[in-house]
Amino acid sequence: MQVKLSVFFTLAMSAAQFVLAQDSTCSGLYAQCGGIVYTGPTCCYDATRELYCDYIDHNYSVCVPTGP
Ligand SMILES: *[C@@H]1O[C@H](CO)[C@@H](O)[C@H](O)[C@H]1NC(C)=O
């Protein structure tokens, strides 16, 4: 019982760390995700909706929601 519990917590913690890492290393809704002088994250992440990186021009790309 004790062993199973610690395995569960180890898995739960690594899953939580993965979600947090994804959250903090990607741009959020309407945040910049690309550009000629931009050095930040080029991926997009939002907890509530799916985002993609929309190319505006070679200086600027922005994270926008997919779909309508
Ligand atoms: C991109 O930025 C450069 C330097 O600021 C500027 O000269 C150029 O007009 C910009 N290009 C576009 C497509 O906005």
N, CA, C, O and the ligand as a Tripos MOL2 file, in Angstrom:
@<TRIPOS>MOLECULE
protein
  286   285    69     0     0
PROTEIN
NO_CHARGES

@<TRIPOS>ATOM
      1 N           0.8360   -1.2100    0.0000 N.3       1 MET1
      2 CA          0.0000    0.0000    0.0000 C.3       1 MET1
      3 C           0.8680    1.2550    0.0000 C.2       1 MET1
      4 O           0.6610    2.1850   -0.7800 O.2       1 MET1
      5 N           1.8380    1.2460    0.8980 N.am      2 GLN2
      6 CA          2.7400    2.3990    0.9890 C.3       2 GLN2
      7 C           3.4930    2.6170   -0.3280 C.2       2 GLN2
      8 O           3.6670    3.7500   -0.7750 O.2       2 GLN2
      9 N           3.9280    1.5330   -0.9290 N.am      3 VAL3
     10 CA          4.6870    1.6240   -2.1750 C.3       3 VAL3
     11 C           3.8020    2.1570   -3.3060 C.2       3 VAL3
     12 O           4.2090    3.0460   -4.0540 O.2       3 VAL3
     13 N           2.5930    1.6100   -3.4240 N.am      4 LYS4
     14 CA          1.6780    2.0580   -4.4840 C.3       4 LYS4
     15 C           1.3820    3.5460   -4.3650 C.2       4 LYS4
     16 O           1.3150    4.2590   -5.3660 O.2       4 LYS4
     17 N           1.2050    4.0060   -3.1310 N.am      5 LEU5
     18 CA          0.8970    5.4080   -2.8980 C.3       5 LEU5
     19 C           2.0350    6.3010   -3.3730 C.2       5 LEU5
     20 O           1.7900    7.3280   -4.0060 O.2       5 LEU5
     21 N           3.2670    5.9270   -3.0780 N.am      6 SER6
     22 CA          4.3990    6.7760   -3.4740 C.3       6 SER6
     23 C           4.5920    6.7630   -4.9880 C.2       6 SER6
     24 O           5.0080    7.7640   -5.5710 O.2       6 SER6
     25 N           4.2910    5.6260   -5.6260 N.am      7 VAL7
     26 CA          4.3670    5.5710   -7.0950 C.3       7 VAL7
     27 C           3.3300    6.5180   -7.6860 C.2       7 VAL7
     28 O           3.6160    7.2540   -8.6300 O.2       7 VAL7
     29 N           2.1280    6.4940   -7.1270 N.am      8 PHE8
     30 CA          1.0650    7.3930   -7.5940 C.3       8 PHE8
     31 C           1.5040    8.8530   -7.4900 C.2       8 PHE8
     32 O           1.3300    9.6260   -8.4320 O.2       8 PHE8
     33 N           2.0680    9.2250   -6.3520 N.am      9 PHE9
     34 CA          2.4770   10.6230   -6.1620 C.3       9 PHE9
     35 C           3.6080   11.0140   -7.1060 C.2       9 PHE9
     36 O           3.6430   12.1390   -7.6050 O.2       9 PHE9
     37 N           4.5250   10.0930   -7.3480 N.am     10 THR10
     38 CA          5.6230   10.3790   -8.2770 C.3      10 THR10
     39 C           5.0720   10.6690   -9.6730 C.2      10 THR10
     40 O           5.5020   11.6190  -10.3280 O.2      10 THR10
     41 N           4.1220    9.8510  -10.1250 N.am     11 LEU11
     42 CA          3.5130   10.0520  -11.4370 C.3      11 LEU11
     43 C           2.7220   11.3590  -11.4760 C.2      11 LEU11
     44 O           2.8020   12.1100  -12.4480 O.2      11 LEU11
     45 N           1.9600   11.6270  -10.4180 N.am     12 ALA12
     46 CA          1.1480   12.8390  -10.3660 C.3      12 ALA12
     47 C           2.0360   14.0820  -10.3930 C.2      12 ALA12
     48 O           1.7100   15.0640  -11.0600 O.2      12 ALA12
     49 N           3.1430   14.0440   -9.6790 N.am     13 MET13
     50 CA          4.0360   15.2000   -9.6300 C.3      13 MET13
     51 C           4.7170   15.4460  -10.9790 C.2      13 MET13
     52 O           4.8600   16.5960  -11.3950 O.2      13 MET13
     53 N           5.1310   14.3920  -11.6580 N.am     14 SER14
     54 CA          5.7800   14.6010  -12.9530 C.3      14 SER14
     55 C           4.7770   15.0790  -13.9930 C.2      14 SER14
     56 O           5.1330   15.8530  -14.8810 O.2      14 SER14
     57 N           3.5300   14.6320  -13.8970 N.am     15 ALA15
     58 CA          2.4910   15.1280  -14.7960 C.3      15 ALA15
     59 C           2.2400   16.6100  -14.5420 C.2      15 ALA15
     60 O           2.0980   17.3820  -15.4900 O.2      15 ALA15
     61 N           2.1850   17.0140  -13.2860 N.am     16 ALA16
     62 CA          1.9720   18.4170  -12.9320 C.3      16 ALA16
     63 C           3.1310   19.2780  -13.4200 C.2      16 ALA16
     64 O           2.9180   20.3810  -13.9230 O.2      16 ALA16
     65 N           4.3400   18.7830  -13.2740 N.am     17 GLN17
     66 CA          5.5140   19.5380  -13.7190 C.3      17 GLN17
     67 C           5.5020   19.7160  -15.2320 C.2      17 GLN17
     68 O           5.9020   20.7650  -15.7360 O.2      17 GLN17
     69 N           5.0500   18.7040  -15.9560 N.am     18 PHE18
     70 CA          4.9800   18.7900  -17.4040 C.3      18 PHE18
     71 C           4.0010   19.8870  -17.8170 C.2      18 PHE18
     72 O           4.3080   20.6960  -18.6920 O.2      18 PHE18
     73 N           2.8250   19.9150  -17.1910 N.am     19 VAL19
     74 CA          1.8100   20.9280  -17.5120 C.3      19 VAL19
     75 C           2.3280   22.3190  -17.1820 C.2      19 VAL19
     76 O           2.1610   23.2460  -17.9750 O.2      19 VAL19
     77 N           2.9570   22.4760  -16.0150 N.am     20 LEU20
     78 CA          3.4860   23.7750  -15.6130 C.3      20 LEU20
     79 C           4.5950   24.2260  -16.5520 C.2      20 LEU20
     80 O           4.6600   25.4000  -16.9180 O.2      20 LEU20
     81 N           5.4650   23.3050  -16.9450 N.am     21 ALA21
     82 CA          6.5680   23.6450  -17.8380 C.3      21 ALA21
     83 C           6.0220   24.1140  -19.1830 C.2      21 ALA21
     84 O           6.5030   25.0950  -19.7510 O.2      21 ALA21
     85 N           5.0110   23.4020  -19.6860 N.am     22 GLN22
     86 CA          4.4080   23.7690  -20.9560 C.3      22 GLN22
     87 C           3.7800   25.1600  -20.8550 C.2      22 GLN22
     88 O           3.9020   25.9830  -21.7620 O.2      22 GLN22
     89 N           3.1070   25.4000  -19.7300 N.am     23 ASP23
     90 CA          2.4450   26.6690  -19.4990 C.3      23 ASP23
     91 C           3.4390   27.8290  -19.4830 C.2      23 ASP23
     92 O           3.1620   28.8940  -20.0360 O.2      23 ASP23
     93 N           4.5980   27.6240  -18.8480 N.am     24 SER24
     94 CA          5.5260   28.7340  -18.6510 C.3      24 SER24
     95 C           6.5040   28.9010  -19.8150 C.2      24 SER24
     96 O           7.1640   29.9360  -19.9080 O.2      24 SER24
     97 N           6.6130   27.9170  -20.7000 N.am     25 THR25
     98 CA          7.5710   28.0390  -21.8000 C.3      25 THR25
     99 C           6.9050   28.3890  -23.1260 C.2      25 THR25
    100 O           7.5890   28.5920  -24.1290 O.2      25 THR25
    101 N           5.5690   28.4610  -23.1380 N.am     26 CYS26
    102 CA          4.8610   28.8510  -24.3460 C.3      26 CYS26
    103 C           4.1720   30.1980  -24.1410 C.2      26 CYS26
    104 O           3.9100   30.6090  -23.0100 O.2      26 CYS26
    105 N           3.8850   30.8730  -25.2450 N.am     27 SER27
    106 CA          3.1870   32.1550  -25.1650 C.3      27 SER27
    107 C           1.7000   31.9300  -24.9240 C.2      27 SER27
    108 O           1.1430   30.9110  -25.3340 O.2      27 SER27
    109 N           1.0760   32.8650  -24.2730 N.am     28 GLY28
    110 CA         -0.3490   32.7820  -23.9750 C.3      28 GLY28
    111 C          -1.1970   33.4510  -25.0430 C.2      28 GLY28
    112 O          -0.6860   33.8720  -26.0810 O.2      28 GLY28
    113 N          -2.4790   33.5460  -24.7870 N.am     29 LEU29
    114 CA         -3.4400   34.1270  -25.7190 C.3      29 LEU29
    115 C          -3.0380   35.5620  -26.0870 C.2      29 LEU29
    116 O          -2.8140   36.4010  -25.2150 O.2      29 LEU29
    117 N          -2.9520   35.8210  -27.3970 N.am     30 TYR30
    118 CA         -2.5910   37.1210  -27.9750 C.3      30 TYR30
    119 C          -1.1770   37.6020  -27.5990 C.2      30 TYR30
    120 O          -0.8520   38.7810  -27.7420 O.2      30 TYR30
    121 N          -0.3470   36.6610  -27.1160 N.am     31 ALA31
    122 CA          1.0520   36.9960  -26.8430 C.3      31 ALA31
    123 C           1.8750   36.7690  -28.1120 C.2      31 ALA31
    124 O           1.4750   36.0050  -28.9910 O.2      31 ALA31
    125 N           3.0170   37.4300  -28.1990 N.am     32 GLN32
    126 CA          3.8830   37.2760  -29.3670 C.3      32 GLN32
    127 C           4.5150   35.8900  -29.3680 C.2      32 GLN32
    128 O           4.9010   35.3830  -28.3150 O.2      32 GLN32
    129 N           4.6220   35.2830  -30.5260 N.am     33 CYS33
    130 CA          5.2290   33.9490  -30.6310 C.3      33 CYS33
    131 C           6.2180   33.8650  -31.7850 C.2      33 CYS33
    132 O           6.7220   32.7840  -32.0920 O.2      33 CYS33
    133 N           6.5020   34.9960  -32.4290 N.am     34 GLY34
    134 CA          7.4870   34.9720  -33.4890 C.3      34 GLY34
    135 C           7.8090   36.3650  -34.0000 C.2      34 GLY34
    136 O           7.0600   37.3120  -33.7580 O.2      34 GLY34
    137 N           8.9260   36.4870  -34.7060 N.am     35 GLY35
    138 CA          9.3560   37.7660  -35.2470 C.3      35 GLY35
    139 C          10.8550   37.7510  -35.4860 C.2      35 GLY35
    140 O          11.5820   36.9450  -34.9060 O.2      35 GLY35
    141 N          11.3100   38.6540  -36.3510 N.am     36 ILE36
    142 CA         12.7120   38.6540  -36.7790 C.3      36 ILE36
    143 C          13.6660   38.8870  -35.6120 C.2      36 ILE36
    144 O          14.7360   38.2790  -35.5720 O.2      36 ILE36
    145 N          13.3100   39.7510  -34.6600 N.am     37 VAL37
    146 CA         14.1860   40.0170  -33.5150 C.3      37 VAL37
    147 C          13.6550   39.3880  -32.2250 C.2      37 VAL37
    148 O          14.2140   39.5920  -31.1480 O.2      37 VAL37
    149 N          12.5660   38.6210  -32.3490 N.am     38 TYR38
    150 CA         11.9370   38.0180  -31.1700 C.3      38 TYR38
    151 C          12.7140   36.7870  -30.7150 C.2      38 TYR38
    152 O          13.0770   35.9410  -31.5320 O.2      38 TYR38
    153 N          12.9710   36.6880  -29.4040 N.am     39 THR39
    154 CA         13.7580   35.5700  -28.8790 C.3      39 THR39
    155 C          12.9690   34.7200  -27.8760 C.2      39 THR39
    156 O          13.5230   33.7870  -27.2960 O.2      39 THR39
    157 N          11.6870   35.0310  -27.6640 N.am     40 GLY40
    158 CA         10.8690   34.2990  -26.6930 C.3      40 GLY40
    159 C          10.3300   32.9990  -27.2570 C.2      40 GLY40
    160 O          10.7840   32.5500  -28.3100 O.2      40 GLY40
    161 N           9.3750   32.3890  -26.5830 N.am     41 PRO41
    162 CA          8.8060   31.1090  -27.0250 C.3      41 PRO41
    163 C           8.0590   31.2330  -28.3520 C.2      41 PRO41
    164 O           7.4140   32.2460  -28.6240 O.2      41 PRO41
    165 N           8.1560   30.1920  -29.1640 N.am     42 THR42
    166 CA          7.4640   30.1880  -30.4530 C.3      42 THR42
    167 C           6.2600   29.2530  -30.4490 C.2      42 THR42
    168 O           5.5960   29.0750  -31.4710 O.2      42 THR42
    169 N           5.9830   28.6530  -29.2810 N.am     43 CYS43
    170 CA          4.7930   27.8190  -29.1600 C.3      43 CYS43
    171 C           3.7230   28.6010  -28.4080 C.2      43 CYS43
    172 O           4.0150   29.5900  -27.7350 O.2      43 CYS43
    173 N           2.4890   28.1470  -28.5330 N.am     44 CYS44
    174 CA          1.3660   28.8180  -27.8920 C.3      44 CYS44
    175 C           0.6580   27.8460  -26.9610 C.2      44 CYS44
    176 O           0.4720   26.6770  -27.2990 O.2      44 CYS44
    177 N           0.2670   28.3270  -25.7960 N.am     45 TYR45
    178 CA         -0.4710   27.4780  -24.8820 C.3      45 TYR45
    179 C          -1.4670   28.2930  -24.0680 C.2      45 TYR45
    180 O          -1.1380   29.3520  -23.5330 O.2      45 TYR45
    181 N          -2.6930   27.7780  -23.9840 N.am     46 ASP46
    182 CA         -3.6930   28.3480  -23.0920 C.3      46 ASP46
    183 C          -4.4530   27.2040  -22.4480 C.2      46 ASP46
    184 O          -4.7520   26.2050  -23.1020 O.2      46 ASP46
    185 N          -4.7650   27.3470  -21.1670 N.am     47 ALA47
    186 CA         -5.3930   26.2530  -20.4130 C.3      47 ALA47
    187 C          -6.8090   25.9610  -20.8940 C.2      47 ALA47
    188 O          -7.2780   24.8310  -20.7630 O.2      47 ALA47
    189 N          -7.4960   26.9520  -21.4470 N.am     48 THR48
    190 CA         -8.9240   26.7810  -21.7450 C.3      48 THR48
    191 C          -9.2400   26.6010  -23.2250 C.2      48 THR48
    192 O         -10.3170   26.1130  -23.5670 O.2      48 THR48
    193 N          -8.3080   26.9930  -24.1180 N.am     49 ARG49
    194 CA         -8.6180   26.8420  -25.5450 C.3      49 ARG49
    195 C          -7.3460   26.5510  -26.3310 C.2      49 ARG49
    196 O          -6.2330   26.8110  -25.8730 O.2      49 ARG49
    197 N          -7.5400   26.0100  -27.5170 N.am     50 GLU50
    198 CA         -6.4040   25.6630  -28.3680 C.3      50 GLU50
    199 C          -5.9510   26.8990  -29.1440 C.2      50 GLU50
    200 O          -6.7600   27.6310  -29.7130 O.2      50 GLU50
    201 N          -4.6350   27.1080  -29.1500 N.am     51 LEU51
    202 CA         -4.0800   28.2920  -29.8170 C.3      51 LEU51
    203 C          -3.1580   27.8690  -30.9510 C.2      51 LEU51
    204 O          -2.6170   26.7630  -30.9500 O.2      51 LEU51
    205 N          -2.9880   28.7590  -31.9120 N.am     52 TYR52
    206 CA         -1.9200   28.5640  -32.8860 C.3      52 TYR52
    207 C          -1.2000   29.8840  -33.1040 C.2      52 TYR52
    208 O          -1.7290   30.9570  -32.8140 O.2      52 TYR52
    209 N           0.0200   29.7820  -33.6240 N.am     53 CYS53
    210 CA          0.8550   30.9610  -33.8200 C.3      53 CYS53
    211 C           0.5660   31.5350  -35.2040 C.2      53 CYS53
    212 O           0.9450   30.9480  -36.2170 O.2      53 CYS53
    213 N          -0.1060   32.6840  -35.2440 N.am     54 ASP54
    214 CA         -0.5280   33.2880  -36.5000 C.3      54 ASP54
    215 C           0.5360   34.2740  -36.9980 C.2      54 ASP54
    216 O           0.9370   35.1850  -36.2740 O.2      54 ASP54
    217 N           0.9820   34.0810  -38.2290 N.am     55 TYR55
    218 CA          2.0220   34.9310  -38.8180 C.3      55 TYR55
    219 C           1.4030   36.2510  -39.2800 C.2      55 TYR55
    220 O           0.5310   36.2590  -40.1490 O.2      55 TYR55
    221 N           1.8480   37.3530  -38.7070 N.am     56 ILE56
    222 CA          1.3460   38.6690  -39.1050 C.3      56 ILE56
    223 C           2.2660   39.2500  -40.1710 C.2      56 ILE56
    224 O           1.8230   39.5520  -41.2790 O.2      56 ILE56
    225 N           3.5360   39.4080  -39.8430 N.am     57 ASP57
    226 CA          4.5710   39.7590  -40.8090 C.3      57 ASP57
    227 C           5.8940   39.2320  -40.2780 C.2      57 ASP57
    228 O           5.9210   38.5930  -39.2260 O.2      57 ASP57
    229 N           7.0000   39.4860  -40.9890 N.am     58 HIS58
    230 CA          8.2550   38.8690  -40.5590 C.3      58 HIS58
    231 C           8.7440   39.4280  -39.2240 C.2      58 HIS58
    232 O           9.6690   38.8700  -38.6350 O.2      58 HIS58
    233 N           8.1510   40.5070  -38.7350 N.am     59 ASN59
    234 CA          8.5180   41.0510  -37.4310 C.3      59 ASN59
    235 C           7.6330   40.5340  -36.2990 C.2      59 ASN59
    236 O           7.9810   40.6720  -35.1260 O.2      59 ASN59
    237 N           6.5190   39.9540  -36.6370 N.am     60 TYR60
    238 CA          5.5400   39.6890  -35.5770 C.3      60 TYR60
    239 C           4.6090   38.5200  -35.9120 C.2      60 TYR60
    240 O           3.9730   38.4840  -36.9650 O.2      60 TYR60
    241 N           4.5530   37.5540  -34.9640 N.am     61 SER61
    242 CA          3.5340   36.5050  -34.9900 C.3      61 SER61
    243 C           2.8550   36.5130  -33.6290 C.2      61 SER61
    244 O           3.4820   36.8490  -32.6240 O.2      61 SER61
    245 N           1.5810   36.1480  -33.5890 N.am     62 VAL62
    246 CA          0.8150   36.2430  -32.3410 C.3      62 VAL62
    247 C          -0.0250   34.9750  -32.1330 C.2      62 VAL62
    248 O          -0.4950   34.3660  -33.0950 O.2      62 VAL62
    249 N          -0.2050   34.5930  -30.8780 N.am     63 CYS63
    250 CA         -1.0070   33.4220  -30.5230 C.3      63 CYS63
    251 C          -2.4850   33.7730  -30.5490 C.2      63 CYS63
    252 O          -2.9360   34.6560  -29.8180 O.2      63 CYS63
    253 N          -3.2380   33.0740  -31.3980 N.am     64 VAL64
    254 CA         -4.6810   33.3150  -31.4950 C.3      64 VAL64
    255 C          -5.4240   31.9880  -31.3450 C.2      64 VAL64
    256 O          -4.8510   30.9280  -31.6000 O.2      64 VAL64
    257 N          -6.7010   32.0340  -30.9310 N.am     65 PRO65
    258 CA         -7.4670   30.7990  -30.7850 C.3      65 PRO65
    259 C          -7.7430   30.1520  -32.1340 C.2      65 PRO65
    260 O          -7.9150   30.8490  -33.1340 O.2      65 PRO65
    261 N          -7.7850   28.8260  -32.1700 N.am     66 THR66
    262 CA         -8.1770   28.1180  -33.3910 C.3      66 THR66
    263 C          -9.7060   28.1490  -33.5060 C.2      66 THR66
    264 O         -10.4150   28.3570  -32.5210 O.2      66 THR66
    265 N         -10.1820   27.9430  -34.7050 N.am     67 GLY67
    266 CA        -11.6170   27.8790  -34.9230 C.3      67 GLY67
    267 C         -12.2500   29.2590  -34.9660 C.2      67 GLY67
    268 O         -11.5410   30.2640  -35.0200 O.2      67 GLY67
    269 N         -13.5750   29.3210  -34.9440 N.am     68 PRO68
    270 CA        -14.2940   30.5950  -35.0870 C.3      68 PRO68
    271 C         -14.1930   31.4970  -33.8510 C.2      68 PRO68
    272 O         -14.7510   32.5940  -33.8400 O.2      68 PRO68
    273 C1         10.0580   45.1240  -39.5130 C.3      69 LIG69
    274 O1         10.8910   45.8970  -38.6830 O.3      69 LIG69
    275 C2         11.8360   46.6700  -39.3890 C.3      69 LIG69
    276 C3         12.7580   47.3070  -38.3900 C.3      69 LIG69
    277 O2         12.0280   47.9780  -37.3910 O.3      69 LIG69
    278 C4         11.1040   47.6750  -40.2670 C.3      69 LIG69
    279 O3         12.0190   48.4700  -40.9810 O.3      69 LIG69
    280 C5         10.2020   46.9340  -41.2340 C.3      69 LIG69
    281 O4          9.4240   47.8550  -41.9780 O.3      69 LIG69
    282 C6          9.2820   45.9830  -40.4830 C.3      69 LIG69
    283 N1          8.5710   45.1480  -41.4470 N.am     69 LIG69
    284 C7          7.2690   44.9850  -41.3970 C.2      69 LIG69
    285 C8          6.6960   44.0640  -42.4320 C.3      69 LIG69
    286 O5          6.5580   45.5070  -40.5310 O.2      69 LIG69
@<TRIPOS>BOND
     1     1     2 1
     2     2     3 1
     3     3     4 2
     4     3     5 am
     5     5     6 1
     6     6     7 1
     7     7     8 2
     8     7     9 am
     9     9    10 1
    10    10    11 1
    11    11    12 2
    12    11    13 am
    13    13    14 1
    14    14    15 1
    15    15    16 2
    16    15    17 am
    17    17    18 1
    18    18    19 1
    19    19    20 2
    20    19    21 am
    21    21    22 1
    22    22    23 1
    23    23    24 2
    24    23    25 am
    25    25    26 1
    26    26    27 1
    27    27    28 2
    28    27    29 am
    29    29    30 1
    30    30    31 1
    31    31    32 2
    32    31    33 am
    33    33    34 1
    34    34    35 1
    35    35    36 2
    36    35    37 am
    37    37    38 1
    38    38    39 1
    39    39    40 2
    40    39    41 am
    41    41    42 1
    42    42    43 1
    43    43    44 2
    44    43    45 am
    45    45    46 1
    46    46    47 1
    47    47    48 2
    48    47    49 am
    49    49    50 1
    50    50    51 1
    51    51    52 2
    52    51    53 am
    53    53    54 1
    54    54    55 1
    55    55    56 2
    56    55    57 am
    57    57    58 1
    58    58    59 1
    59    59    60 2
    60    59    61 am
    61    61    62 1
    62    62    63 1
    63    63    64 2
    64    63    65 am
    65    65    66 1
    66    66    67 1
    67    67    68 2
    68    67    69 am
    69    69    70 1
    70    70    71 1
    71    71    72 2
    72    71    73 am
    73    73    74 1
    74    74    75 1
    75    75    76 2
    76    75    77 am
    77    77    78 1
    78    78    79 1
    79    79    80 2
    80    79    81 am
    81    81    82 1
    82    82    83 1
    83    83    84 2
    84    83    85 am
    85    85    86 1
    86    86    87 1
    87    87    88 2
    88    87    89 am
    89    89    90 1
    90    90    91 1
    91    91    92 2
    92    91    93 am
    93    93    94 1
    94    94    95 1
    95    95    96 2
    96    95    97 am
    97    97    98 1
    98    98    99 1
    99    99   100 2
   100    99   101 am
   101   101   102 1
   102   102   103 1
   103   103   104 2
   104   103   105 am
   105   105   106 1
   106   106   107 1
   107   107   108 2
   108   107   109 am
   109   109   110 1
   110   110   111 1
   111   111   112 2
   112   111   113 am
   113   113   114 1
   114   114   115 1
   115   115   116 2
   116   115   117 am
   117   117   118 1
   118   118   119 1
   119   119   120 2
   120   119   121 am
   121   121   122 1
   122   122   123 1
   123   123   124 2
   124   123   125 am
   125   125   126 1
   126   126   127 1
   127   127   128 2
   128   127   129 am
   129   129   130 1
   130   130   131 1
   131   131   132 2
   132   131   133 am
   133   133   134 1
   134   134   135 1
   135   135   136 2
   136   135   137 am
   137   137   138 1
   138   138   139 1
   139   139   140 2
   140   139   141 am
   141   141   142 1
   142   142   143 1
   143   143   144 2
   144   143   145 am
   145   145   146 1
   146   146   147 1
   147   147   148 2
   148   147   149 am
   149   149   150 1
   150   150   151 1
   151   151   152 2
   152   151   153 am
   153   153   154 1
   154   154   155 1
   155   155   156 2
   156   155   157 am
   157   157   158 1
   158   158   159 1
   159   159   160 2
   160   159   161 am
   161   161   162 1
   162   162   163 1
   163   163   164 2
   164   163   165 am
   165   165   166 1
   166   166   167 1
   167   167   168 2
   168   167   169 am
   169   169   170 1
   170   170   171 1
   171   171   172 2
   172   171   173 am
   173   173   174 1
   174   174   175 1
   175   175   176 2
   176   175   177 am
   177   177   178 1
   178   178   179 1
   179   179   180 2
   180   179   181 am
   181   181   182 1
   182   182   183 1
   183   183   184 2
   184   183   185 am
   185   185   186 1
   186   186   187 1
   187   187   188 2
   188   187   189 am
   189   189   190 1
   190   190   191 1
   191   191   192 2
   192   191   193 am
   193   193   194 1
   194   194   195 1
   195   195   196 2
   196   195   197 am
   197   197   198 1
   198   198   199 1
   199   199   200 2
   200   199   201 am
   201   201   202 1
   202   202   203 1
   203   203   204 2
   204   203   205 am
   205   205   206 1
   206   206   207 1
   207   207   208 2
   208   207   209 am
   209   209   210 1
   210   210   211 1
   211   211   212 2
   212   211   213 am
   213   213   214 1
   214   214   215 1
   215   215   216 2
   216   215   217 am
   217   217   218 1
   218   218   219 1
   219   219   220 2
   220   219   221 am
   221   221   222 1
   222   222   223 1
   223   223   224 2
   224   223   225 am
   225   225   226 1
   226   226   227 1
   227   227   228 2
   228   227   229 am
   229   229   230 1
   230   230   231 1
   231   231   232 2
   232   231   233 am
   233   233   234 1
   234   234   235 1
   235   235   236 2
   236   235   237 am
   237   237   238 1
   238   238   239 1
   239   239   240 2
   240   239   241 am
   241   241   242 1
   242   242   243 1
   243   243   244 2
   244   243   245 am
   245   245   246 1
   246   246   247 1
   247   247   248 2
   248   247   249 am
   249   249   250 1
   250   250   251 1
   251   251   252 2
   252   251   253 am
   253   253   254 1
   254   254   255 1
   255   255   256 2
   256   255   257 am
   257   257   258 1
   258   258   259 1
   259   259   260 2
   260   259   261 am
   261   261   262 1
   262   262   263 1
   263   263   264 2
   264   263   265 am
   265   265   266 1
   266   266   267 1
   267   267   268 2
   268   267   269 am
   269   269   270 1
   270   270   271 1
   271   271   272 2
   272   273   274 1
   273   273   282 1
   274   274   275 1
   275   275   276 1
   276   275   278 1
   277   276   277 1
   278   278   279 1
   279   278   280 1
   280   280   281 1
   281   280   282 1
   282   282   283 1
   283   283   284 1
   284   284   285 1
   285   284   286 2
@<TRIPOS>SUBSTRUCTURE
     1 MET1         2 RESIDUE 1 A MET
     2 GLN2         6 RESIDUE 1 A GLN
     3 VAL3        10 RESIDUE 1 A VAL
     4 LYS4        14 RESIDUE 1 A LYS
     5 LEU5        18 RESIDUE 1 A LEU
     6 SER6        22 RESIDUE 1 A SER
     7 VAL7        26 RESIDUE 1 A VAL
     8 PHE8        30 RESIDUE 1 A PHE
     9 PHE9        34 RESIDUE 1 A PHE
    10 THR10       38 RESIDUE 1 A THR
    11 LEU11       42 RESIDUE 1 A LEU
    12 ALA12       46 RESIDUE 1 A ALA
    13 MET13       50 RESIDUE 1 A MET
    14 SER14       54 RESIDUE 1 A SER
    15 ALA15       58 RESIDUE 1 A ALA
    16 ALA16       62 RESIDUE 1 A ALA
    17 GLN17       66 RESIDUE 1 A GLN
    18 PHE18       70 RESIDUE 1 A PHE
    19 VAL19       74 RESIDUE 1 A VAL
    20 LEU20       78 RESIDUE 1 A LEU
    21 ALA21       82 RESIDUE 1 A ALA
    22 GLN22       86 RESIDUE 1 A GLN
    23 ASP23       90 RESIDUE 1 A ASP
    24 SER24       94 RESIDUE 1 A SER
    25 THR25       98 RESIDUE 1 A THR
    26 CYS26      102 RESIDUE 1 A CYS
    27 SER27      106 RESIDUE 1 A SER
    28 GLY28      110 RESIDUE 1 A GLY
    29 LEU29      114 RESIDUE 1 A LEU
    30 TYR30      118 RESIDUE 1 A TYR
    31 ALA31      122 RESIDUE 1 A ALA
    32 GLN32      126 RESIDUE 1 A GLN
    33 CYS33      130 RESIDUE 1 A CYS
    34 GLY34      134 RESIDUE 1 A GLY
    35 GLY35      138 RESIDUE 1 A GLY
    36 ILE36      142 RESIDUE 1 A ILE
    37 VAL37      146 RESIDUE 1 A VAL
    38 TYR38      150 RESIDUE 1 A TYR
    39 THR39      154 RESIDUE 1 A THR
    40 GLY40      158 RESIDUE 1 A GLY
    41 PRO41      162 RESIDUE 1 A PRO
    42 THR42      166 RESIDUE 1 A THR
    43 CYS43      170 RESIDUE 1 A CYS
    44 CYS44      174 RESIDUE 1 A CYS
    45 TYR45      178 RESIDUE 1 A TYR
    46 ASP46      182 RESIDUE 1 A ASP
    47 ALA47      186 RESIDUE 1 A ALA
    48 THR48      190 RESIDUE 1 A THR
    49 ARG49      194 RESIDUE 1 A ARG
    50 GLU50      198 RESIDUE 1 A GLU
    51 LEU51      202 RESIDUE 1 A LEU
    52 TYR52      206 RESIDUE 1 A TYR
    53 CYS53      210 RESIDUE 1 A CYS
    54 ASP54      214 RESIDUE 1 A ASP
    55 TYR55      218 RESIDUE 1 A TYR
    56 ILE56      222 RESIDUE 1 A ILE
    57 ASP57      226 RESIDUE 1 A ASP
    58 HIS58      230 RESIDUE 1 A HIS
    59 ASN59      234 RESIDUE 1 A ASN
    60 TYR60      238 RESIDUE 1 A TYR
    61 SER61      242 RESIDUE 1 A SER
    62 VAL62      246 RESIDUE 1 A VAL
    63 CYS63      250 RESIDUE 1 A CYS
    64 VAL64      254 RESIDUE 1 A VAL
    65 PRO65      258 RESIDUE 1 A PRO
    66 THR66      262 RESIDUE 1 A THR
    67 GLY67      266 RESIDUE 1 A GLY
    68 PRO68      270 RESIDUE 1 A PRO
    69 LIG69      273 GROUP 0 **** ****
